[in-house]
Structure formats: structure tokens, C-alpha cells
Amino acid sequence: MKRDQINIYLLTLLSVIGFSSCTNLEIEETDSFIDEGFQGLANSSSAVTQMYGDVSGHLGDQANIYALREVTTDALLIPTRGADWGDNGRWRKLHQHEWGLEEVDIITPFDNWNARQLQASQILDSRSGPSAADAADAHFIRAYAMWSILDLYGQVPFRDTQLPSIAIPEVLTGAEAVDFILADLDAAIAGLPTETAGSGESLKRGSKAAARFLKAKVLLNRHIYDNQLTGSSGSPDAANMTQVISLVDEITADGFAIESGYFDIFKTSPDNETIWWTESGVGNRIFNGLHYNSTSIGGGGWNGFSTLAEYFDLFEGDSDNNRVELDLTPLDSQEERRGGVPNEGLPFTDRDGTTETDGGFEDGSNVGFGFLLGQQYDLDGSQLQDRQGAPLVFSRDFVDGEGAASLINNDEKTGIRVMKYNPRFGGFTNHSVQFRYADAHLMKAEAILRTGGDPTSMVNDLRTLRGASPLGSVGESELLEERARELFVEGWRRNDMIRFGQYLRDWEFKGSSEINNDTRLLFPIPLPQLLANPNLVQNPGY
């Protein structure tokens, strides 16, 4: 390396140190930093186990990558309720598309997933001596990490572990980044085991089906990724769409299928839909929306996350009520996926994953599934109250004390709550579904649509299983809405809205100056990383 290039790097590093001391930003060892004198790992198998554990931790968080994927859309928002959930505007800025350059939810995912990328590269380094199985897992997780960075930031720093530690990581963008990710996925498909549907524990690591799923996802979005930094929207390539169809067919050949019993998919028991799950705690998904008095499990809910009424209205059913019988039979003409609220709990019958209360009830069984609207009930059928003694009635609207639409000064009851996992089956289980077949099914339907075919029958096959009325025809808007109904709060909403050209549209509480603002299609590169790696360039508009 030339002396002047070394001097530039050292000056950059000193700038980072100075910047950190002034702003209290921590620089973690991510893609831009590597242990001096890396010579290989002592035990690549242990490193693979650690890598999956780290991934599970990232994906179980309610903030960071989950917040970027869901709270920045029409699917989730977190109003300030009194002194709760203000957090210096952290959540409101994401939903309103008014984030800045130093948001923790933007800095942390960049660090986390670049660290996982480096971790996988170290496993793949020949000096680590990975087994074929370890290498296949590392290819899969590196592809997932790099895809996550590309999807959110448009630029992927990559460190070659064979180069000297002082070497500045190169930066991959556009087609080059996609090609690298696809090469990793091809290596993963070649080396990972074939796991069939219902395999249970073995699906918490990569498999051929999981790698094919991610490859299909990358190809479906390739026209977006190839043009992220050019200002061009691009258009889907027919050959890529044909590959998506073939990849989904190969997943189908392993026995994966859409099946009835929608909310059973999110229990810990094996099913035919789950392709990849992680040992991520589901507590965040359960408690962040429940009221403090909704259940005694875990000490009660945290009363934050809610959804917009316009998202709720995508589902069939009464717009003002969402009730179910104790056996979850709908009472308000709603489709299965919308769920509903029971008016009491269930007697304890020792169902798998459940526990008994002192009163003989199935603990948590008063909490509904899907979308929680209206009066909430205790296990004994009595009406729950908020902490001020008023009936606990979740409302469609977000209003302040004067009744004006607002994301601040809300009371404890505003907003429809979302409950995909349920406390009745364990509030703190470590089983979070990441990839599932219904998504693959809809990806194939989309690929058919984008190559001039008619996906209506495929979409209606899914709707029939979910207790929804068949559609007369399916175009782009219908397909995006079906993805919203099927995959709510599973981490795909931002990705979908961008691909269908809807991420920049108006929705309730989005900042008026941010509507149709192309800058928000990508998040900014964190400032510490720009200082540490001169190959990174700040994304347009920031």
C-alpha cells in the first residue's frame, strides 16, 4: 500500500476517535475493523453456533432492523402515551420519515449486520479450516447479512480477511453487490442440507429451502437493488422472474406448503409453512403492544406498538368490531388472519405450551389473536380497565387529550394492537418465524404477474385457506394488499412497499414534506462509518 494511502487511513482513524469522544458515539468492530493479525479461527463450528445466536438476537429486537422494516411503514407506529414511549421522538421520527443521521435505529443495524458479515467471512477463511457444513452456514448468513445492508443502505462494505488489517474495505453497490450475494447463496444451496417441511429443530439453521427462499427474494427485488444509487426505478427482468418461479417450485418439492390454521404457524410446534426460524425471543412481539393490564404474564404489557386503522381496513370484516368466540370463530365477518378478541379466557386443558392460573384458566387465553380492537376482557369475563379505571377499549384513532389527531399526548387506549404470537402459548418462547412458505407462494404469484401471467387462482388458493372471499382479479395493488394481510409485522412491509412503488406515498402522520421524498428509499450511512471508510459515500439527500 502506498505511504499516502496509509496516512489517509491513519488520519481517518484519528478523526473517528476524535469524533467519538465529542459525540459519545461508539465505534464497534464491524466490517471496517478486524482484529490485528487475523490468522484464522480456532473452532469454526463454535463460531457458526455463535453466529446464529447473534443473528437470533438481532432479529428478536423490537428496535433497530425490525423498526426500520416495519415502523417506517403504514403497518406500525408508537404514539407517546403520557411519559411512555417518548424516547426523544425515536419512534415518531421513523414512522413520519423524519429521521436524521444519528438515529440509534439506523446506526446499530449497520454495525450489527456488517459484524455478522465479517464473522461469516472469518469462518470461510481457509485458515479457519471450516468443514463443508460450517462453510455452507457461513455462506447463508453472510448472504443474509449483506442483503440486509444492501436493502436498507444501498452500500455494502466488504473486508477480505486475507488482506492486511490496515486495508480499507471495498464497498459493493448495485449489480456487483447482488452478484456477490447470489454467489454466496449458490454456495449455500450446494452445501446446506435438504430439510423437509415439518422438520422442527433442524429448520433453525440454514437449509437448501431457506437459501432458495432468500435467493428468490433477492431476484424479485433485483431491479430495485441494481438501481438504488442511480435514481432510476428499473424494471423486473423476465429471466429473474422465471428463476423466482423455479426456486419456489424447488421449495415446494421439499414438502413446504400453505396450510390452514393461520395462527398455529406461530407456535413452537412443527408445521408445513415454516422454512427458517430463529431462536429469537417473541416477548417483544407480544408485550410491546399489550396494555399493562392485558395479562399478568411477564408482569403485563408495555402499551406501545399499534397499527393504523387504514392497515386494519385492508382485512375483511366489520371496521369497528373484531370479536371472536372462545374457539376463535369470527363474530364480525372477519377473515381468519384478522383474528379477534374473546370475551373471557379458556378453562385449562393442558394444551401444549400452556400453563394454568390459580383460578383454573389457561393463562393468557383472554388475549386475542391478530388485531385487538374494542373492549378487552379478563380471564373471568370481567371488563378490563386502564390504570385510571376507565374501560380498556382499544380505539381505531390516535388522538391527544383534546381529541385532535396526534402522535403525542395519547391516552392508554388509542390504537389497534397487533398480536401474531400469543402469551397463552408462552410469553418468552424462543421461536420466531423468519421465512415461510406463504411468502414464497406470493413471491411466485408476483413473478407470474410480472411476466404477463395471471396469479389470481394462486392468490385465491391462499385466501380460501384463510377464510377470505376470492378476488375477481389480481393486479399489483391487490397483490401488495394480500402480502400486507398475510405477512403483517413479519418484517417485510418496507421491502414490499418499495418494490410496489408505495413506500413514499402519504399515510397517517407521515411528515407532509416527506411525501414522495426519494431520499427516504435508503437510510443514511452512519457518520462514524463514513469517517472510518473513505470508500463509503453518503447516500443522496443526506
C-alpha positions as CSV (number, residue, x, y, z in Angstrom):
1,M,0.0,0.0,0.0
2,K,1.3,3.5,-0.8
3,R,2.5,5.7,2.0
4,D,0.0,8.4,1.3
5,Q,-2.9,5.9,1.4
6,I,-1.7,4.7,4.8
7,N,-1.5,8.2,6.0
8,I,-5.1,8.9,4.8
9,Y,-6.3,5.9,6.7
10,L,-4.5,6.8,9.9
11,L,-5.8,10.4,9.7
12,T,-9.3,9.0,9.2
13,L,-8.9,6.7,12.2
14,L,-7.8,9.6,14.3
15,S,-10.8,11.6,13.1
16,V,-13.0,8.8,14.2
17,I,-11.5,8.7,17.6
18,G,-11.9,12.4,18.0
19,F,-15.4,12.3,16.6
20,S,-16.4,9.6,19.0
21,S,-15.1,11.5,22.0
22,C,-17.0,14.6,21.1
23,T,-20.3,12.9,20.3
24,N,-20.3,9.8,22.5
25,L,-20.8,7.5,19.5
26,E,-19.2,4.1,20.0
27,I,-17.3,2.6,17.1
28,E,-17.7,-1.2,17.3
29,E,-15.6,-3.8,15.5
30,T,-17.7,-4.2,12.3
31,D,-16.7,-4.6,8.7
32,S,-14.4,-1.6,8.9
33,F,-12.3,-3.1,11.7
34,I,-10.7,-6.5,12.2
35,D,-8.5,-8.0,14.9
36,E,-4.9,-7.1,14.1
37,G,-3.1,-10.1,12.6
38,F,-6.2,-12.3,12.0
39,Q,-4.8,-15.8,11.3
40,G,-8.0,-17.9,11.4
41,L,-10.4,-19.2,14.0
42,A,-9.6,-21.9,16.4
43,N,-13.0,-23.6,16.1
44,S,-15.2,-22.7,13.2
45,S,-18.1,-24.9,14.4
46,S,-18.3,-22.9,17.6
47,A,-18.2,-19.7,15.6
48,V,-21.1,-20.9,13.5
49,T,-23.1,-21.5,16.6
50,Q,-22.2,-18.1,17.9
51,M,-23.1,-16.5,14.6
52,Y,-26.6,-18.0,14.6
53,G,-27.0,-16.8,18.2
54,D,-26.1,-13.3,17.3
55,V,-28.5,-13.3,14.3
56,S,-31.3,-14.5,16.6
57,G,-30.6,-11.6,19.0
58,H,-30.7,-9.0,16.2
59,L,-34.0,-10.4,14.8
60,G,-35.7,-10.6,18.1
61,D,-35.3,-6.9,18.9
62,Q,-38.3,-4.6,18.6
63,A,-36.0,-1.7,17.6
64,N,-33.2,-1.4,15.1
65,I,-33.7,-3.6,12.0
66,Y,-37.3,-4.5,12.9
67,A,-38.1,-0.9,13.4
68,L,-36.6,0.1,10.1
69,R,-38.6,-2.7,8.3
70,E,-41.9,-2.1,10.0
71,V,-42.2,1.2,11.9
72,T,-41.2,3.2,8.9
73,T,-44.3,1.9,7.1
74,D,-48.1,2.1,7.4
75,A,-48.0,-1.1,9.5
76,L,-46.8,0.1,12.9
77,L,-46.4,3.2,14.9
78,I,-45.8,4.0,18.5
79,P,-47.5,7.1,20.0
80,T,-46.3,8.8,23.1
81,R,-48.7,7.9,25.9
82,G,-48.1,10.4,28.8
83,A,-44.5,9.9,29.7
84,D,-44.3,6.5,28.0
85,W,-42.7,5.8,24.6
86,G,-41.5,9.4,24.1
87,D,-37.8,8.4,23.8
88,N,-36.8,11.8,22.4
89,G,-39.0,11.2,19.3
90,R,-37.2,8.0,18.4
91,W,-40.3,6.1,17.2
92,R,-42.3,9.0,15.8
93,K,-39.4,10.1,13.5
94,L,-39.2,6.6,12.0
95,H,-42.9,6.5,11.2
96,Q,-43.0,10.1,10.0
97,H,-39.9,9.6,7.8
98,E,-38.2,12.4,9.6
99,W,-35.1,10.5,10.8
100,G,-31.7,12.1,10.8
101,L,-28.1,11.0,10.6
102,E,-27.5,9.9,14.2
103,E,-30.6,7.7,15.0
104,V,-29.6,4.7,17.0
105,D,-32.0,2.5,15.0
106,I,-30.0,3.4,11.8
107,I,-26.5,3.2,13.3
108,T,-27.0,-0.2,15.1
109,P,-28.3,-2.3,12.2
110,F,-25.4,-1.2,10.0
111,D,-22.9,-2.2,12.7
112,N,-24.7,-5.4,13.6
113,W,-25.0,-6.9,10.1
114,N,-21.6,-5.8,9.0
115,A,-20.3,-7.6,12.1
116,R,-22.2,-10.7,11.1
117,Q,-20.8,-10.4,7.6
118,L,-17.2,-10.3,8.9
119,Q,-18.0,-13.1,11.3
120,A,-19.1,-15.3,8.4
121,S,-16.0,-14.3,6.3
122,Q,-13.7,-15.3,9.1
123,I,-15.4,-18.7,9.3
124,L,-14.9,-19.0,5.5
125,D,-11.3,-18.0,5.6
126,S,-9.2,-21.1,4.7
127,R,-7.0,-20.5,7.8
128,S,-10.1,-21.3,9.9
129,G,-10.4,-24.7,8.3
130,P,-14.2,-24.8,8.2
131,S,-16.0,-28.1,7.4
132,A,-18.2,-28.1,4.4
133,A,-21.3,-27.8,6.6
134,D,-19.8,-24.8,8.5
135,A,-18.9,-23.1,5.2
136,A,-22.4,-23.6,3.9
137,D,-23.9,-22.0,7.0
138,A,-21.4,-19.1,6.8
139,H,-22.3,-18.5,3.1
140,F,-26.0,-18.4,4.0
141,I,-25.6,-16.0,6.9
142,R,-23.2,-13.8,5.0
143,A,-25.7,-13.5,2.2
144,Y,-28.4,-12.7,4.6
145,A,-26.3,-10.0,6.4
146,M,-25.1,-8.4,3.1
147,W,-28.6,-8.5,1.7
148,S,-29.9,-6.8,4.8
149,I,-27.3,-4.0,4.5
150,L,-28.0,-3.6,0.7
151,D,-31.7,-3.5,1.2
152,L,-31.5,-0.8,3.9
153,Y,-28.5,1.3,2.9
154,G,-27.6,0.5,-0.7
155,Q,-23.9,0.1,0.0
156,V,-22.1,-2.9,1.5
157,P,-18.6,-2.6,2.9
158,F,-16.7,-5.8,2.4
159,R,-13.5,-6.8,4.1
160,D,-11.4,-9.5,2.6
161,T,-10.0,-11.3,5.6
162,Q,-6.9,-12.3,3.6
163,L,-5.8,-8.7,3.2
164,P,-3.7,-6.8,5.8
165,S,-5.7,-5.4,8.7
166,I,-4.9,-1.9,7.6
167,A,-6.5,-2.3,4.2
168,I,-9.7,-0.2,3.7
169,P,-12.8,-2.4,3.0
170,E,-14.1,-2.1,-0.5
171,V,-17.7,-1.1,-1.0
172,L,-20.1,-3.1,-3.1
173,T,-23.2,-1.5,-4.6
174,G,-25.8,-2.3,-7.2
175,A,-25.3,-5.3,-9.5
176,E,-21.9,-6.0,-8.0
177,A,-23.4,-6.4,-4.5
178,V,-26.2,-8.5,-5.8
179,D,-23.9,-10.8,-7.7
180,F,-21.8,-11.3,-4.6
181,I,-24.9,-12.2,-2.5
182,L,-26.2,-14.6,-5.2
183,A,-22.8,-16.3,-5.4
184,D,-22.9,-16.9,-1.6
185,L,-26.5,-18.2,-1.9
186,D,-25.5,-20.6,-4.7
187,A,-22.7,-21.9,-2.5
188,A,-25.1,-22.3,0.4
189,I,-27.7,-24.2,-1.8
190,A,-24.9,-26.5,-2.8
191,G,-23.7,-27.2,0.7
192,L,-26.7,-26.9,3.0
193,P,-28.8,-30.0,3.9
194,T,-32.2,-30.7,2.4
195,E,-34.7,-30.2,5.1
196,T,-38.3,-31.1,4.5
197,A,-41.4,-29.4,5.8
198,G,-42.2,-30.1,9.5
199,S,-38.5,-30.8,10.3
200,G,-38.8,-28.7,13.5
201,E,-35.5,-28.1,15.3
202,S,-33.3,-28.5,12.2
203,L,-35.0,-25.6,10.5
204,K,-33.5,-23.1,13.0
205,R,-30.4,-23.2,10.8
206,G,-30.0,-22.8,7.1
207,S,-31.2,-25.3,4.6
208,K,-31.5,-25.5,0.8
209,A,-35.0,-24.3,1.0
210,A,-34.0,-21.3,3.2
211,A,-31.2,-20.3,0.8
212,R,-33.6,-20.7,-2.2
213,F,-36.1,-18.5,-0.4
214,L,-33.6,-15.8,0.1
215,K,-32.3,-16.1,-3.5
216,A,-35.9,-15.7,-4.8
217,K,-36.3,-12.6,-2.5
218,V,-33.1,-11.1,-3.9
219,L,-34.1,-11.8,-7.5
220,L,-37.6,-10.4,-7.0
221,N,-36.1,-7.1,-5.9
222,R,-33.0,-7.1,-8.2
223,H,-34.3,-4.3,-10.4
224,I,-34.5,-2.2,-7.2
225,Y,-31.1,-3.0,-5.9
226,D,-29.4,-2.6,-9.3
227,N,-30.6,1.0,-9.5
228,Q,-30.6,2.1,-5.8
229,L,-28.0,4.8,-6.3
230,T,-28.7,5.8,-9.9
231,G,-32.1,7.5,-9.5
232,S,-33.6,5.0,-11.9
233,S,-36.5,2.8,-10.8
234,G,-35.6,-0.1,-13.2
235,S,-38.0,-2.8,-14.2
236,P,-38.1,-6.6,-13.4
237,D,-36.2,-8.8,-15.7
238,A,-38.2,-11.8,-17.1
239,A,-35.3,-14.2,-16.6
240,N,-35.1,-13.2,-12.9
241,M,-38.8,-13.8,-12.5
242,T,-38.5,-17.2,-14.2
243,Q,-35.8,-18.1,-11.6
244,V,-38.1,-17.0,-8.8
245,I,-40.8,-19.3,-10.0
246,S,-38.3,-22.2,-10.3
247,L,-36.8,-21.6,-6.9
248,V,-40.3,-21.6,-5.3
249,D,-41.1,-24.8,-7.1
250,E,-38.0,-26.4,-5.6
251,I,-39.0,-25.3,-2.2
252,T,-42.4,-26.9,-2.8
253,A,-40.7,-30.1,-3.8
254,D,-39.3,-30.3,-0.2
255,G,-42.9,-30.6,1.1
256,F,-43.4,-27.0,2.1
257,A,-47.0,-25.8,1.5
258,I,-49.6,-23.3,2.6
259,E,-51.9,-24.8,5.2
260,S,-54.9,-23.9,7.3
261,G,-54.7,-22.8,10.9
262,Y,-53.0,-19.4,10.4
263,F,-52.1,-18.6,14.0
264,D,-50.8,-22.1,14.7
265,I,-47.9,-21.3,12.4
266,F,-46.5,-19.0,15.0
267,K,-46.5,-21.6,17.8
268,T,-43.4,-23.7,18.5
269,S,-44.9,-26.9,17.1
270,P,-43.7,-28.1,13.6
271,D,-45.8,-27.0,10.6
272,N,-45.6,-27.2,6.8
273,E,-45.1,-23.4,6.3
274,T,-42.0,-22.6,8.3
275,I,-38.9,-22.6,6.2
276,W,-36.5,-20.9,8.6
277,W,-37.0,-19.9,12.2
278,T,-34.6,-18.4,14.7
279,E,-34.2,-18.8,18.5
280,S,-35.3,-15.2,18.9
281,G,-37.5,-14.4,21.8
282,V,-41.0,-13.5,20.8
283,G,-41.6,-11.4,24.0
284,N,-41.1,-8.1,22.2
285,R,-43.7,-9.0,19.6
286,I,-46.2,-9.9,22.4
287,F,-45.8,-7.3,25.1
288,N,-44.8,-4.2,23.2
289,G,-48.5,-3.7,22.2
290,L,-50.4,-5.1,25.1
291,H,-51.8,-2.8,27.7
292,Y,-50.3,-3.0,31.2
293,N,-53.4,-4.8,32.4
294,S,-53.9,-7.1,29.5
295,T,-52.3,-10.1,31.2
296,S,-50.4,-10.9,34.3
297,I,-47.8,-12.9,32.3
298,G,-44.5,-11.2,32.4
299,G,-45.9,-8.5,34.6
300,G,-48.2,-7.1,31.9
301,G,-47.8,-5.4,28.6
302,W,-45.8,-2.3,27.7
303,N,-48.6,-0.5,25.8
304,G,-46.7,0.9,22.8
305,F,-46.8,-0.6,19.4
306,S,-50.1,-0.2,17.4
307,T,-51.2,-0.2,13.8
308,L,-53.0,2.4,11.6
309,A,-56.8,2.0,11.0
310,E,-56.1,2.1,7.3
311,Y,-53.9,-1.1,7.6
312,F,-56.6,-2.8,9.7
313,D,-59.2,-1.9,7.0
314,L,-57.3,-4.0,4.4
315,F,-58.9,-7.1,6.0
316,E,-62.4,-8.3,5.6
317,G,-64.8,-7.7,8.5
318,D,-66.6,-5.0,10.5
319,S,-64.5,-1.9,10.6
320,D,-65.5,-1.1,14.2
321,N,-65.5,-4.6,15.8
322,N,-63.2,-7.6,15.9
323,R,-64.7,-10.2,18.2
324,V,-64.3,-14.0,18.3
325,E,-65.8,-16.9,20.1
326,L,-63.5,-18.7,22.6
327,D,-62.7,-21.2,19.9
328,L,-61.7,-18.2,17.7
329,T,-64.8,-18.5,15.4
330,P,-65.3,-15.0,13.9
331,L,-68.2,-12.9,15.2
332,D,-67.8,-9.8,13.0
333,S,-67.5,-11.4,9.5
334,Q,-63.7,-11.1,9.6
335,E,-61.3,-13.3,7.8
336,E,-59.1,-15.6,9.9
337,R,-56.0,-13.6,9.6
338,R,-57.6,-10.5,11.3
339,G,-58.1,-12.6,14.4
340,G,-60.2,-11.1,17.2
341,V,-60.9,-10.6,20.9
342,P,-62.6,-13.2,23.1
343,N,-64.8,-12.1,25.9
344,E,-63.2,-14.3,28.5
345,G,-60.4,-16.9,29.0
346,L,-60.4,-20.6,28.4
347,P,-60.5,-23.3,31.1
348,F,-57.1,-25.0,31.4
349,T,-56.9,-28.3,29.5
350,D,-53.2,-28.8,29.4
351,R,-52.7,-27.9,25.8
352,D,-49.1,-27.9,24.6
353,G,-47.2,-24.8,25.7
354,T,-49.9,-23.5,28.1
355,T,-49.9,-23.0,31.9
356,E,-52.7,-22.9,34.5
357,T,-53.7,-20.0,36.7
358,D,-54.8,-20.3,40.3
359,G,-58.4,-20.0,39.1
360,G,-58.2,-22.9,36.7
361,F,-57.8,-20.8,33.5
362,E,-55.4,-21.2,30.6
363,D,-53.0,-18.3,31.4
364,G,-53.2,-15.5,28.8
365,S,-56.1,-17.0,26.9
366,N,-58.1,-13.8,27.4
367,V,-55.7,-12.1,25.0
368,G,-56.9,-12.2,21.4
369,F,-55.1,-13.0,18.2
370,G,-54.4,-10.8,15.2
371,F,-55.8,-7.3,15.7
372,L,-57.1,-6.2,19.1
373,L,-59.9,-3.6,18.9
374,G,-62.7,-2.6,21.3
375,Q,-63.3,-3.8,24.8
376,Q,-60.7,-6.1,26.3
377,Y,-61.6,-8.8,28.9
378,D,-60.1,-10.6,31.8
379,L,-59.9,-14.4,32.2
380,D,-63.1,-14.4,34.2
381,G,-65.0,-12.4,31.6
382,S,-65.0,-9.1,33.5
383,Q,-64.2,-6.0,31.5
384,L,-60.6,-4.9,31.8
385,Q,-59.8,-1.3,32.8
386,D,-57.0,1.0,32.2
387,R,-54.9,2.4,35.1
388,Q,-57.3,5.3,35.6
389,G,-60.2,2.9,36.0
390,A,-61.9,3.5,32.6
391,P,-62.9,0.6,30.4
392,L,-60.0,-0.7,28.4
393,V,-61.3,-0.2,24.9
394,F,-58.7,-0.1,22.2
395,S,-59.7,2.5,19.6
396,R,-59.0,3.0,15.9
397,D,-57.7,6.5,16.2
398,F,-54.7,8.3,17.8
399,V,-55.8,11.5,19.5
400,D,-54.5,13.8,22.2
401,G,-56.4,15.0,25.3
402,E,-58.3,17.5,23.1
403,G,-59.4,14.8,20.7
404,A,-57.2,16.0,17.9
405,A,-55.3,13.5,15.7
406,S,-51.8,13.3,17.2
407,L,-48.9,11.0,17.9
408,I,-48.2,12.7,21.3
409,N,-50.3,13.1,24.4
410,N,-52.3,9.9,23.7
411,D,-54.0,8.1,26.5
412,E,-53.6,4.4,27.3
413,K,-56.2,3.1,24.9
414,T,-55.6,4.6,21.5
415,G,-54.6,2.4,18.6
416,I,-55.4,-1.1,17.4
417,R,-52.9,-3.6,18.8
418,V,-51.3,-6.4,16.9
419,M,-50.8,-10.0,18.3
420,K,-49.3,-12.5,15.9
421,Y,-47.6,-14.5,18.7
422,N,-49.8,-15.0,21.8
423,P,-48.9,-15.1,25.5
424,R,-51.2,-18.1,26.1
425,F,-48.6,-20.3,24.4
426,G,-45.7,-18.8,26.4
427,G,-44.7,-15.2,26.6
428,F,-41.0,-15.8,26.3
429,T,-40.5,-18.7,23.9
430,N,-37.5,-18.5,21.6
431,H,-39.1,-19.4,18.3
432,S,-39.5,-16.7,15.7
433,V,-40.5,-17.5,12.1
434,Q,-38.3,-15.7,9.6
435,F,-39.1,-17.4,6.2
436,R,-42.3,-19.2,5.5
437,Y,-44.0,-20.8,2.5
438,A,-46.9,-18.4,2.2
439,D,-44.4,-15.7,1.4
440,A,-42.8,-17.9,-1.2
441,H,-46.2,-18.7,-2.7
442,L,-46.9,-15.0,-3.1
443,M,-43.5,-14.3,-4.5
444,K,-44.2,-16.9,-7.2
445,A,-47.6,-15.3,-7.8
446,E,-45.9,-11.9,-8.2
447,A,-43.3,-13.3,-10.6
448,I,-46.1,-14.7,-12.7
449,L,-47.8,-11.3,-12.7
450,R,-44.6,-9.5,-13.7
451,T,-44.1,-11.9,-16.7
452,G,-47.6,-11.3,-18.1
453,G,-49.4,-14.2,-16.4
454,D,-52.5,-14.3,-14.2
455,P,-51.8,-15.0,-10.5
456,T,-55.5,-14.8,-9.4
457,S,-56.0,-18.5,-8.8
458,M,-52.8,-18.7,-6.7
459,V,-53.8,-15.8,-4.6
460,N,-57.3,-17.2,-4.1
461,D,-55.9,-20.6,-3.1
462,L,-54.3,-18.8,-0.2
463,R,-57.4,-16.6,0.6
464,T,-59.6,-19.7,0.7
465,L,-57.4,-21.3,3.3
466,R,-57.5,-18.0,5.3
467,G,-61.3,-17.7,5.3
468,A,-61.3,-14.7,2.9
469,S,-63.5,-14.2,-0.1
470,P,-62.0,-15.0,-3.5
471,L,-60.9,-12.0,-5.6
472,G,-62.2,-11.5,-9.1
473,S,-58.8,-10.5,-10.4
474,V,-55.3,-9.7,-9.1
475,G,-53.1,-6.9,-10.2
476,E,-50.2,-5.1,-8.4
477,S,-52.4,-3.3,-5.9
478,E,-54.3,-6.5,-5.0
479,L,-51.1,-8.4,-4.6
480,L,-49.4,-5.8,-2.4
481,E,-52.6,-5.8,-0.2
482,E,-52.6,-9.6,0.0
483,R,-48.9,-9.5,1.2
484,A,-49.9,-7.0,3.8
485,R,-52.7,-9.2,5.1
486,E,-50.6,-12.4,5.1
487,L,-47.3,-11.1,6.3
488,F,-48.2,-8.4,8.8
489,V,-45.5,-7.5,11.3
490,E,-43.1,-10.2,9.9
491,G,-40.5,-7.7,8.7
492,W,-41.4,-7.4,5.0
493,R,-43.6,-4.4,4.8
494,R,-40.9,-1.8,3.8
495,N,-39.3,-4.2,1.3
496,D,-42.7,-4.8,-0.3
497,M,-43.8,-1.2,-0.4
498,I,-40.6,-0.1,-2.1
499,R,-40.9,-2.8,-4.7
500,F,-44.5,-1.9,-5.5
501,G,-43.7,1.9,-5.5
502,Q,-45.8,2.7,-2.4
503,Y,-43.2,3.5,0.3
504,L,-43.2,7.2,-0.5
505,R,-46.9,7.7,-0.5
506,D,-48.9,9.5,2.2
507,W,-50.2,7.7,5.2
508,E,-51.5,9.0,8.6
509,F,-48.9,11.1,10.5
510,K,-46.2,10.9,7.8
511,G,-44.5,14.3,7.6
512,S,-46.0,16.4,4.9
513,S,-42.6,17.4,3.5
514,E,-41.6,13.7,3.3
515,I,-44.3,12.5,0.9
516,N,-42.7,11.4,-2.3
517,N,-39.2,12.2,-0.9
518,D,-36.9,9.8,-2.8
519,T,-34.2,10.3,-0.1
520,R,-36.2,8.0,2.2
521,L,-35.9,5.0,0.0
522,L,-32.5,4.4,1.7
523,F,-31.3,5.1,5.2
524,P,-28.1,7.3,5.6
525,I,-24.7,5.7,6.1
526,P,-23.8,6.2,9.7
527,L,-21.3,9.1,10.2
528,P,-18.7,7.0,12.1
529,Q,-18.6,4.6,9.2
530,L,-18.1,7.4,6.7
531,L,-15.1,8.6,8.6
532,A,-13.6,5.2,9.0
533,N,-14.0,4.1,5.4
534,P,-13.5,6.7,2.7
535,N,-14.8,4.2,0.1
536,L,-18.3,4.9,1.5
537,V,-20.2,7.9,0.2
538,Q,-23.2,9.3,1.9
539,N,-26.5,8.4,0.3
540,P,-28.2,11.0,-1.9
541,G,-30.2,13.6,0.0
542,Y,-28.4,13.2,3.4
